[in-house]
Amino acid sequence: LYQQRPHLGTDVLQTIVKKIREKIIRLGGEIYFDTKLESLYLNGNQIIGIHTNKQDFTTDSVILCTGHSASDTYETLLAQGVEITQKDFAIGVRVEHPQSLIDQSTYGKHYGHPVLKASSYQLTAKTSVNRGVYSFCMCPGGVVIPASTEQKCLAVNGMSYSMRAGKNANSAILVQIPRSDFDQGHPLDGFQFQKKLEQLGYHEGFAAPAQNIKDYLKQTPSDKLVIQTSYPRSTVMQDMHAFFSDEVNQAMEEGMKQFDKKIHGWIENGIIVGLETRSSSPIKILRNDNGCSSTIQGLYPCGEGAGYAGGIVSSAVDGIKQAENYIAHLNR
């Protein structure tokens, strides 16, 4: 939590998570696999238990750490009186570049020195349409992966193994999406906005729509990608303009041109692979000063899915905050 860009690696994380689970069990905790929260048991506005697909649990407190893809859970919570509101979020694409290009830009004359590791970048841009454009979840030496959670929908994400030894760097390039883009009067409208995009981006076998960045700026489908993608499935050459509004496309184009001035060759040597729709939550579960839901006592919404974080580190920080709130509740 103290590092600016902490990195573990997907391969190492599997072992770490297993050890965390084992420690929880040693301390008296219990883990229930394949067990899904289906509803809350309430006495008025106070939690008295939960109903899952396997069994019921009696409790007066629930720390809710859903991810921001759990739209079915939010539908249930909303129906049970949990106060949920829309919030601005972001959508965009995943881009890839040769890692060597990023390293040359970062290290200059020291590029290639054996002690220097795969480098990252963090890019932001202001645009004429008043939408910020920025890089997010940049993965040096990483891999673009399918990250869909629903049938016949496609979303992608990025990851890096511990050594960051892949040939490509990848990153999300995101555009701010205000509520006015999707608000139809329902708290969960943002999820429908996401789903529509993911359905448009779906191809059989989870093939990802792809395009050279230079061709995107010309609004022309690519014949062939300028570098080989790390995406493990196939790709379909497609003009990415088809997925976004004119304003989002304009912001994306302006942002990419600014990025090329910061990393020379960013446009010429880059490719777009897939839609990035799950970078942040389109909802917020309102909570009071004690960390509880504003309407349901004993419910502690936490992390990205609740709308209080935007990434691994901020989610961890919010988890600590909510743990402290729960401990304070126990000590009252």
Secondary structure, DSSP 4 states (H G I P E B T S, - for coil): --SSS----HHHHHHHHHHHHHHHHHTT----TT--EEEEEEETTEEEEEEESS-EEE-S-EEE---TT-HHHHHHHHHTT--EEE--EEEEEEEEEEHHHHHHHHHGGGTT-TTPPPP----EE--TTS--EEEEEEETT-EEEE---STT---EEEE--TT---SEEEEEEEEEE-GGGT-SSSTTHHHHHHHHHHHHT--GGGPEEEEEHHHHHHT---SS-SS----SS-EEE--GGGGS-HHHHHHHHHHHHHHHHHSTTTTTT-EEEEEE--SS-SEEE-B-TTSSBSSSBTEEE-STTTTS-SSHHHHHHHHHHHHHHHHHHHT-
